[in-house]
Each structure stands twice: as structure tokens, then as C-alpha cells.
Amino acid sequence: MAKKPKQDEIDPETMAIIEWCIEVEGFLVAGGATQEQAQEHIEEEVEWFTDLYYDGLTPEQAAKEALADPQP
């Protein structure tokens, strides 16, 4: 019988997106944002960043997109 995941466990796909966003955050900070600004932007635009992840962009490419064309 398959083991039912605990409520606080994160599936591997979600964890990969989180780790990718953490890398994006680093590039946003390197591009001039504060860590707080970078985190807030990612949180506010999580769907957009998730789309970029699935589109195959690297964290650096995603950060460049965000810095060049900030989402409303």
C-alpha cells in the first residue's frame, strides 16, 4: 500500500520550483533589489515566475525578465 504523504511534506516538483525561486531571488538581489523586495516580488508574482520555470528559463534569465519588465 502506498504511503500517504504527511500534510507538511512538500512534493519534489514543488520543492524544485521553490529552490528555483530562491536562485531567482539571488539574481534579483545582484541586480539591485533588496532581499525583501526580491522576496516580495516573487511572492506577488508567483504564478508568473512559475510560468517562467515551466517555460524552461534559468533563474538568471527569469531575474533579467523581472528586472527588465517588472510585473504590475
C-alpha positions as CSV (number, residue, x, y, z in Angstrom):
1,M,0.0,0.0,0.0
2,A,1.3,3.5,-0.9
3,K,2.4,5.7,1.9
4,K,0.2,8.7,2.3
5,P,2.3,11.9,2.4
6,K,2.2,13.9,5.6
7,Q,0.5,17.2,5.4
8,D,3.7,19.1,5.9
9,E,5.7,17.2,3.3
10,I,6.4,19.1,0.0
11,D,6.3,17.1,-3.2
12,P,9.5,17.1,-5.3
13,E,8.1,19.2,-8.1
14,T,7.0,22.0,-5.7
15,M,10.4,21.8,-4.0
16,A,12.2,22.2,-7.3
17,I,10.2,25.4,-8.0
18,I,10.9,26.8,-4.5
19,E,14.6,26.1,-5.0
20,W,14.5,27.8,-8.4
21,C,12.8,30.8,-6.9
22,I,15.5,31.1,-4.3
23,E,18.0,31.2,-7.0
24,V,16.0,33.9,-8.9
25,E,15.9,35.9,-5.6
26,G,19.7,35.9,-5.6
27,F,19.9,37.2,-9.1
28,L,17.3,39.9,-8.3
29,V,19.4,41.0,-5.3
30,A,22.5,41.0,-7.5
31,G,20.6,43.2,-9.9
32,G,19.9,45.8,-7.3
33,A,16.8,44.8,-5.4
34,T,17.0,44.3,-1.6
35,Q,16.3,40.8,-0.4
36,E,13.0,41.9,1.0
37,Q,12.0,43.5,-2.4
38,A,13.0,40.3,-4.2
39,Q,11.1,38.1,-1.9
40,E,8.0,40.3,-2.1
41,H,8.1,40.5,-5.9
42,I,8.4,36.7,-6.2
43,E,5.5,36.2,-3.7
44,E,3.3,38.7,-5.5
45,E,4.1,37.3,-9.0
46,V,4.4,33.6,-8.1
47,E,2.2,32.5,-11.0
48,W,4.3,34.5,-13.5
49,F,7.5,33.1,-12.1
50,T,6.1,29.5,-12.1
51,D,5.2,30.0,-15.8
52,L,8.8,31.1,-16.4
53,Y,10.0,28.0,-14.6
54,Y,7.9,25.7,-16.8
55,D,9.0,27.7,-19.9
56,G,12.5,26.5,-19.1
57,L,14.1,29.8,-18.2
58,T,17.1,29.6,-15.9
59,P,16.9,31.6,-12.6
60,E,19.2,34.2,-14.1
61,Q,17.0,34.6,-17.2
62,A,13.9,34.9,-15.1
63,A,15.5,37.6,-13.0
64,K,16.6,39.5,-16.1
65,E,12.9,39.3,-17.3
66,A,11.7,40.6,-14.0
67,L,14.3,43.4,-13.8
68,A,13.6,44.5,-17.4
69,D,9.8,44.3,-17.3
70,P,8.5,44.4,-13.7
71,Q,5.0,42.9,-13.5
72,P,2.2,45.2,-12.3
